[in-house]
Amino acid sequence: LSAIEESLQHRRVLAQIKPDASVADLASSLNNYSSIFYALGHCEEALPPATDALSIYRSLAQSRPNVFLPDLAVALNKYGNVLRGVRRFEEALGATLESINFRRSLAQSRPGVFLRHLVASLNNYADMLTHLGRQQEALTSVEESLQIERSLVKSTPNVYSPDLAMTLNTFAKVLANLRRWEEALHAQTEALQPISGS
């Protein structure tokens, strides 16, 4: 981490000297720094850099949305994960829902690039709702994710089938929580099916 901290300090200085050229690099470094802490399970330490990165990306996306809106959506999704890690669940839901809204808009214009990202945010949202006991809302989210993934699998099964299997696992868990046992069993069985080639 010491090398990353040194690099981060360097980028902070550059962002003060040449903000137009360097502030996006600073936001990226902050996100990476936060991701390392998150991967290590240190969510409290991951939160400040995630917050700083999000603030920078909000500002950048306001002035240049065509360039930085995808980065803002990523930062929001990561921020939601970190907030969940520190048990600030309602705030985590808000950040993840905002990411979903941005990614849904991005996927309308560039589905080949952003649909998979939308699915990731929808699944995160469903997991959070499940943890909070809001199973019906979780079901709505995961059903949207499944609909997208099934369409992606039809075109490129070898790429998207593993993602579909993961979402089916989440779907089965939510259905089981709703005591819809037969549907949960069907979803879990489908998740275990081998990947079919294109």
N, C-alpha and C positions, 0 to 999 in steps of 0.2 A: 504493500500500500504506500510505502514511502515515496517510491518513484512516481506514483499517480498523484500523490499530494503535491510533490514538487512541480509536476506538469500542470496541475490545476492552479497553483499559485502563479506560475508563469503566464497561463492564459488569462487569469484575472488582471494581471498587469497589462497585458496586451489589449484586453478589452477596454481598459481605462484610457490607454493611449490612442488606440484606433478602434473605437467601438463598432463602426460600420463593417469593418473587415474581420473582427475577431470575436464579437459577442456570440455568434452562432457556434463557433468552436468551443467557447466557454460553456455554453449550454449543453453541448454534446458531451464534453468532459464531465460535467456535473452529473449528467444522466448515467454515464458509465461508472462513475465513482459510487453513486447510489446503488447501481445494480450489483456491484461487487459486495457491498455491505448486505444487501438483500439476499444474495445468494449464500452468504455466510450465516444468515439468520439473525443479523444485527439490524433489525428494522428501525430501532430508535436512531441509530447512526445513519441509516439510509434516508431518513425523512428530510433533514435540512438540505442536502444537495438536491434531492428530488423536488423540493419546494422551490429552490432557487432556479433550477432548470425550467420548471413549469412557468415561473414568472417571466423568465426571459423569452420563452417560446410564445407566451401569450402576446407579449409586446411585438415580437417579430411577425406573428401571424396577423396582427391587426394592420401592420403596414404592408406586408407582402404575403397575403393569404395563399396565393397560388404556389408559392415556394415553401412556406413554413407550416401550413395547416396540417400536412401529414406528420410533421415532427411534433406539433402540439398534441395531436391525437395519441401518438406514441407516449409522450410525456404524461398525459392524463391517465393512460392505462397503467403505466408504471407507478404513478402517484397513487392510484387506487389500490394497487397491490400492496404498496408500502403502508398505506393507511390501514388496510385490513390487517397487516402484520402487527400494527400497534393497537389493534382492536378499536379503531375509530370507524366503526362499520357504516354508519350513516353517511359520513363524509366520503368514505370509500365508494359507496354506491353512487353518490353524486358525481364524483370524478369519473367513474367508469361509464355512467350513463352519458356524460358529456362526450367522452371518447366515442361511444357508440354513435351518437348523433353526428359527430364530425365524420366518422368513418363511413356511415351510411351515405352521407352526402358525397364523399369522395368516391365511393363505390359506384354511384350512379354515373359518374363521368368516366371512371377508369376501373371497371369491374375486374378486369384481369389482374390488376395490381392490388386492389384494396378489399376485395370481397373476403379474402382469407384473413385479413386484419380485422375486418368487421366481425367475423366468426369468433376470433380470439377474444374480443371485447365482450361479445354476447355471452360466451361461455364463462368468462370471469364474473360477469354480472349474475348469471344464473347460480354460480357457486356461492357468491356472497348472499344472495337472497335465500338460498337453501340453508346456509348457516344461520340466518336470522329467523328461520322457520316460515318464510313467506313462499311456500311451495307453489302456489298457483301462479304467482308472478314469475317464479323461476321456470316453471313449465312453459310459459309464454315465450320467455327469452330463449330457452334451449330449443323450442320448436322452430323458432325463426332460424336459429343456427343450423338446425338439421335440414331445413328446407334449402338453405343456401348450399350446404355441403353436398347434399344429394345431387344438386344440379352440377356442381363442380366435378363430382365423381363420374358422372356420365361422360364428361368430356375428357378427363384425365384421371382415370382410376388409380394408376400406380402412384400418382403424386398425392391425391387427396384422400384415398381410402384410410390411411392411418389416422388422419384428422377426424374423419367420420366415425371411426371406431371409438376414439376418445370421447366425442360428443355423445355417442350412443350410450357410453358408460354413465355419463352425467344424466342423460335422459332416463336411464333405468333407475338411477338413484332417486331422482325426483319423483318418478312414478311410484316407486316403492314407498317413499315418504307419504305419498297420497293414498297409499294402500291399494293401488291399482296393480295387483300382483301379476296378473296374466300379461298385461302390457309391459310391465317391467321385465318379466322373464323373456318376452319376445325381443325386446330391445337389447337385452344382455346377450341373447343368443346370436342376434345379428352382428353385434360387436365382435364376436369370436369367429365369425366367418372369415375364411382366407380371402386375401386381396385378389380380385380378378384382374387379369391383364386387359389392356385396351386392344 
